[in-house]
Every structure is written in C-alpha cells, then in structure tokens.
Amino acid sequence: MDIAATLRRYDGKRIDPFRSVAEAVRDAPENALGELLDLAASDEMELQIGATWVLKHLAERGTAPSGPHGEKLLRLLGRPLEPDALLHILQTLPHMEVDAEPQGALRDALLALIKHRRAFVRAWAYNGLGVLAAREPSLRQEIQTLFDRAARTETAAVKARIRHARAAWDNSAHG
C-alpha cells in the first residue's frame, strides 16, 4: 500500500483513508512507524492529520511509538501543525512511555499549547501536563497551579479534561 497516496484521499471529513491505512499496517505496525512519523512531519495537511490519526489509533491498540520514534512524535508538538494533528499527538501521549530526557522539551511544548486558540488542543495539552505530573512528581506543584488557574478561567471542555487528568493523577498516586 502507498500510505501517502491513501492518506491524501482525505477530504477533510471522512476518515476512511485513515482506517484503510490502519487496517493495512495492523499486523506489523512497527514496520510503518518510521514512514508514518515522516508523513506526520510533512507540510501537507492530509498527511499530518492522517498519519497522526493512524499513530493514535495504533497507540490506543497497544503499539505506541517509543524510544526514538516516540521522541520524534513528541518533538512534532513544538512545530506548526494542523490543529487536528496536534490533537491526535496529544491524545496519543497517555499511551506512550516518555523517557526522562525529552520531558523538558515536552513540558515546554505543552505549556505553549495550553495557550492554543482551539479549546480541544488546550484541553489535551493540559491532559498531557497531567500525564507528565503523574510520572514525574517534581512537576506536580507547578502543574497543580496551572490546573487551578485554568479551572477558574477555561472553557467547560478544558475544565472537564483537567478534572479527568486530576483523577488519573490521583489514581496513579494510589495505584
């Protein structure tokens, strides 16, 4: 299958091309990760959105990018991307193991994204901060302060995602 050509069939609404790619790589998803990451870094909207959707889909089913692949995906959060592509990466983060080394850059990218114009990107950026805080106790006070401020000023969607992140954080502390 020509993954790029299939993803380019995306019409901005129907995700059938994304599902086709996910189905085609289902049996050996690791073999497609490099190509999907390269496509996610493309300047083409269809490739960014499609590749990140497939990566999120794979992560939700147990094949999250890790090691150098995971770092490459998370570095994309610091680049200009389509909002839907950003959202897909942010929604992939809870399924990933994040090594200590890229955590600082990830934290910085998430702090920038909590100011994004789209509420769902902000919501999932806050969720990403919660994921980091759950894994790295030294970040908890800073992120708790950000959550408290956002709980007073943000939209309902963002507040709901922050509540979810806090609950997951509490569960990780007790689990």
N, C-alpha and C positions, 0 to 999 in steps of 0.2 A: 504494500500500500504506500502511496505517496502521501505522507502525513500532511505536508504543507498544502498540497493541492486540495486535499479533503477539507482541511480547516478553512481554506479560502472560500469554500462554498457557503460559509456562514452568512446569513442575510441580515444579521443584526437582531433577530428574534428567535428563530427556531434553532435549537441546539443539536439537531440530528447529525450534522457533520462531526460534532464533538463526540457524540455517542458512538458513531462509526469508528472513530479512531480509538476510543477507549476499548471497544469490543475487539478491534484488530490487535491491540497490544496486550490484551488481558492475560494471555498465557505466559508471556515473557516481558512484563512491563519494565524490568530493569534495563532491557536492551533498548528501549525507546527513551529512557530518561534524558540522555545527553541531547538527542535531537529535539525533544520537547522543550528542554531548557533553552536551547539555541533559538527555537521558534518563539518562545516567550519573550526573549530579549530583542526580538525583531521590532522594527518601526511600524509594521503593518498591524492595524487594529485587529483584523480577523485572526492573525497568528497569535498575537498577545493573548487575546481573550480565549481563543480555542485551546491553545497549549496549556494555559494556566487552569482552565476548566478541567482538562484531562488530568493534569497533575493533581489537582484537588480530588478528583474522582478516584484516582489510584490511591492517594493517601488515605481517603476515607475507607478504602477496602484493604488497607494494610500494607501498601507499598509506597510509603512516603520517601521523598528524596532524603538522603542522609550523607554525611561526610562532605566531600567536595560538591556533590550535586545539591545537597541541602544548602550549603553556603552560597552557591551560585543563585539558587532560587531566592534566598532571603536578601541577597545583595540587590536584587531587582526592585525591592521596596524603596531603595534610595534613588531610583531612576524615574524619569517621567514615563508613566504607563497609563493606559486606558483605565478609568476607574473600575470597570468590571474585572480587569486583570489584577489590579491591586487587591480587590475584594477577594478574588479566588486565592491569591497567595496568603492573605491574612487568614482566610478560612482553612488553609492547609496547615498553618503554624501549630495548632493544638495537636496535630497528628505527628509532628516531627520531633526528633531529638535535636536540641540545639547545643552544640559544643560551646565551651566557655569562651573560646577565642572570639567568635563573631558576635557575642552577646552585646558588646558595647555599640557596635555599628547597628545592630538590630534595634537596640533601645533608642538610639538616635533617630533612626528611620521611623520608628513607631511614634516617637514624640513629635516628629514633623507631621505625620499622618493624622494625629488627633486634631489637627487644625484644617484638615481637608474640607472642601466645600460640600462634599456628599456625606450625608449623615451615616449611611451604612459603612462607608470606609472608616469614618471616625469611630463608629461603634466597634468594628472589628479590630481597629488599631488599639483601642482601649482593651479589648479582649486579649490581644497579643501582649500588651503590657502585663495583664493579669497572669498570662501563661509564664512570662519571664519571672514575675514576682513569686509565683508558686515554685519555680525551680531554683530561684536564687534569692534566698532570704535577705541578703544585703540590700536588695532593691525595694523591699516591701514598704518601708516608711514613705519613700518618695512616691511610689505608685499609689499608696493609700491616700496621700494628699491630693494627687491628681484625680483619683476617683471621687473623693469628697467634693472637690470643686466642680467636677463635671456633673455630679448628682444634683447640684443646685442650678446649673446653667444650661445643660444639654437637652436635646430633644428626647421624647419618650423612647424612641428606638435605641438611642445611645444609652439612656439610663437602664433600659431592660438588659442590654448586653453587659453593662457594668455589674448589674445585680447577678447575672449569670456567672461572670468572671469571678466575682467575690465568692459565690457559692462554691465554685470549682476550687478556688484557692483555699477556702476553709476545709473542704473535703480532703485536699492534698495534705493539709497540715495535720489532719486527724487520721489519715489513712496509712 
